[in-house]
Amino acid sequence: MSIQKDKLVIFDTTLRDGEQSPGASMSKEEKVRIARLLERMRVDVIEAGFAIASPGDFEAVKAVSEAVRESRICSLARAVNADILRAGEALKKANASRIHTFIATSPIHMQYKLQMAPEDVLQQAVKAVKTARQFTDDVEFSLEDGSRSEPEFMYRIIEAVIAAGARTINIPDTVGYGEPGEYGALFRRVLEHVPNADKAIFSTHCHNDLGLAVANSLSAVMNGVRQVECTINGLGERAGNASLEEIVMAVKTRQDLYPVETGIDTRHIVPTSRLVSSITGFPVQPNKAIVGANAFAHESGIHQDGVLKHRETYEIMRAEDVGWGQNRLVLGKHSGRAAVRARYGELGIAFSDPEAFQQVFQRFKALADKKHEIFDEDLHSLITDNETPVERFQLKDLDVRSKIGSAPQAFISLLIQGEPHQTEACGGGPVDAIFKAIESIVGSGADLKLYSVNAVTQGTDSQGSVTVRLEKDGRLVNGVGADTDILVASAQAYMDALNLLAMGESKKQGV
């Protein structure tokens, strides 16, 4: 006899908390692309941003609200009127919306950050929930630093905000301080002591400072929580958040243990992981659970022998169930526009501008001349390359010479606002020579904070995806380039980062 299981709501905050990782900022268009894959994965709630944080965040929340129809779209808002009004405005066109409002409830936060008495915090929380209910009937309330809050005050404020109309109550482990047994017991006590606890869904949002975010989240689930807030690849502030793929696959794999089930289509996990990695420039470590390149690899002879005889001897999940091996696209240099456009459509990417598609198609043809097989990741990289917001700096030509015993030389030709410039430079390596040559022309004054190279797909003819992170005047940007020639990809990534910096400077000057 099968037992009816509770639904575990998956709340993805990659576009909000994940974006708070230093250097992981995403454009509006990039957020929409990720949101469409999250929708395809059947994520229940997508936290698209913090609408009042900036005009860009507001526009991103608005764009995701318009683009996604199946998932509920959420905006974060502090427990103040201005934040809530801005969130409500951004979510106007969402098919299903949520406002997620919060205030700190721990003694240390109330005393030193808010400088408010507990009674004032309670009143402000209730007022915020009531205001948010004017825009949507789905309001979530979070007790910031909940894992360090005093129990009796927590019970009071939770009871009050539920009475005011909050449908979801989140008690986050904001600083990653929790321990699984302790954190799970916290929820059990709350559910026992709050009289109207049955009127709301309880949620967990765990940070990974001690490497316990997933363990803490799952402990909370075992103690009555029915929503988990998480991110793709565990992206997030400091050490990151609970990883969506690990939460979902733990619940799916151990159905004998967990009293819940998700509605996630797990076949989209790996493609979404790769897209997020490509856009943010945060590579996935090879031994990362579920989505790492080695997650289903077996080198030991004993392991290989066991898997060949019976897969389940060493594999508790099937690689294809999370999207490995599911994303090959049989297209080549003879493929036409209709086939390429159709596959982009299947990936959730539409082209309203014929010229934009023509540019992507030309890149596809150029890549197909270099590669025997084209993968979905290749198609995503072509789009990323097409989204440079400002073309102030363009790479015209590159010639790099590297030889044992001699300093590498880079000969480079650039267009700066259409004007040609060229120079050469030596460096400690070919990439160093390229970057020095570019800087000798541009003179940006930016500091190089990260240089990362990853293969987009497998094989020696794979495109290399390069991420360059530059910092100038406290602003971090990620430039991305992709090419089968890693040196060309490196130059493209540096130019992309320079263009992003230039766009920021133009906005400051009101250009």
TAZISUL-V108987 format. One line per field, one symbol per residue. burial: b if it has 16 or more other ideal C-beta (glycine too) atoms within 10 Angstrom, else e. Layout:
burial: ???
//
This chain:
burial: eeeeeeebbbbbbbbbbbbbbebbbbbbebbbbbbbbbbbbebbbbbbbbbbbeeebbbbbbbbbebbeebbbbbbbbbeeebbbbbbebbeebebbbbbbbbbbbeebbeeeeebebeebbebbbbbbebbbebbebbbbbbbbbbbbeeebbbbbbbbbbebbbbbbbbbbbbbbbebeebbebbeebeeebeebeebbbbbbbbbbeebbbbbbbbbbebbbbbbbbbbbbbbbeebbbbbbbbbbbbbeeeeebebebebebbbbbbbbbbbbbbbbbbbeeebebbebebbeeeeeeeeebbeeeeeeeeebebeebbbeebebebeeebeeeebeebbeebbbebeeeeebeebbebbeebbeebebbbbbbbbbbbbbeebebebbbbeebebeeeeeeebbbbbbbeeeeeeeeeebebeebbbbbbbbbbebbebebeeebbbebebbeeeebbbbbbbbbbbeeebbbbbbbbbebbbbbbbbbbbbbbbbbbbbeeeeee
//
